[in-house]
Amino acid sequence: MARQRVPVVLVAGFLGAGKTTMLNHLLANRQGARVGVVVNDFGQVNIDALAVAGQVDTMVSLGNGCLCCAVDASGLDAMLGKLSRPEAGIDVIVVEASGIAEPRDLLRLMIASENPDIRYGGLVEVVDAVEFEATRERHPELAEHLRVADLVVLNKVDRADADAVAKVRGVVEEYAPGVPMVLTERGRVDPALFFDPRPRDSYGQLSFDDLREHDHSEHLHARYESVAFTSDQPLSPRRFMAFLESRPAGLYRVKGQVDLGAEGGRSRFGLHTVGAFVQVERSSWPGGGRRTELVLIGAGIDSARVERELRACVDKDAGADERGLLRFLRYLDEPDEESSRHAEDG
Ligand SMILES: Nc1nc2c(ncn2[C@@H]2O[C@H](COP(=O)(O)OP(=O)(O)OP(=O)(O)O)[C@@H](O)[C@H]2O)c(=O)[nH]1
């Protein structure tokens, strides 16, 4: 089995948009997952939630100043390296950019990172629905931030009326066509958008986490859809690649394993996509046999259509399409093969 890489989620957004509020919500609702946090200033982060997870010693403060200025590639890499060590047992790392950090630079650092223990977990841009117009005027670079985002969290919708929210949505969609968007109050996104909860049995003994009061505001969670797809027959590499390359707008994450009918030992393809980013890892099938299992998560996606499109990829003769498979291998993330890439680059 391939080593589990720790996803690194980048959270960006202008001053006061609600990044820290969202981070605290994630910490309070992390369902057993261990969260590593990198922020400039811990002042408002719910340290209790981290303390409960026993992660205090692995927290890394950047001190004063903007994250992008404070770290060069090796600086952030070193920090991520510390947090992603298998011994740290962390399931997800959230990097909160300061109000003035350039998300594009962070994204570059992430994509260029050679740390084998991490993978890109998405760039989330938190947008203040009330202040959107004012922020846009003051910071025209907001357009660029939205363009590179994998997910837009349109926050503070409780403070804007429906017309105003619709208007902001329209502008965001213009700047970031096809980028999934969730509407939130107090940053209450569903943590499953970012990371997977830990299976109960991996907790071991009853932890503080089990005793803690959880945030039961389920109904306030931003809505998203999740589609599970399985197939005992292999998928045609060509058709599956076409599906990946024209993923429906709104599809934020795809994760799982794919059987493309390939022969040989390491023919299980583990797949992670977030936004436009695609990462494929190769490993052996476990004893139980081969089977495609995918979970697709998005906001405003047509689940029936996604399932139909995937079903149409099923091809019992998939293994015969060696050329198609070779093309798919471009996505492979291995040191001696062409590494994973951002779809924009290709
Ligand atoms: N009404 C309302 N207030 C919110 C919401 N989200 C956050 N706030 C408030 O907005 C203020 C700013 O939120 P923060 O989470 O600190 O924002 P931030 O993006 O981390 O801010 P910086 O770190 O300064 O960039 C706080 O007073 C929050 O309580 C929301 O959805 N609705």
The ligand as an ORCA input file, in Angstrom:
! r2SCAN-3c Opt
* xyz 0 1
  N     -21.967     37.863     11.612
  C     -20.931     37.109     11.301
  N     -19.728     37.383     11.843
  C     -18.685     36.594     11.504
  C     -18.836     35.502     10.621
  N     -17.635     34.914     10.464
  C     -16.762     35.599     11.235
  N     -17.377     36.615     11.855
  C     -16.755     37.627     12.725
  O     -15.914     38.427     11.904
  C     -14.740     38.821     12.598
  C     -13.484     38.411     11.834
  O     -13.412     37.002     11.789
  P     -12.020     36.224     11.797
  O     -12.332     34.771     11.771
  O     -11.144     36.726     12.857
  O     -11.444     36.672     10.399
  P      -9.993     36.380      9.784
  O     -10.195     36.229      8.327
  O      -9.332     35.286     10.494
  O      -9.289     37.742     10.100
  P      -7.717     38.108     10.002
  O      -6.959     37.038     10.690
  O      -7.664     39.435     10.683
  O      -7.408     38.208      8.547
  C     -14.849     38.176     13.966
  O     -15.373     39.131     14.841
  C     -15.842     37.046     13.763
  O     -16.545     36.727     14.927
  C     -20.143     35.245     10.072
  O     -20.365     34.347      9.263
  N     -21.126     36.076     10.451
*
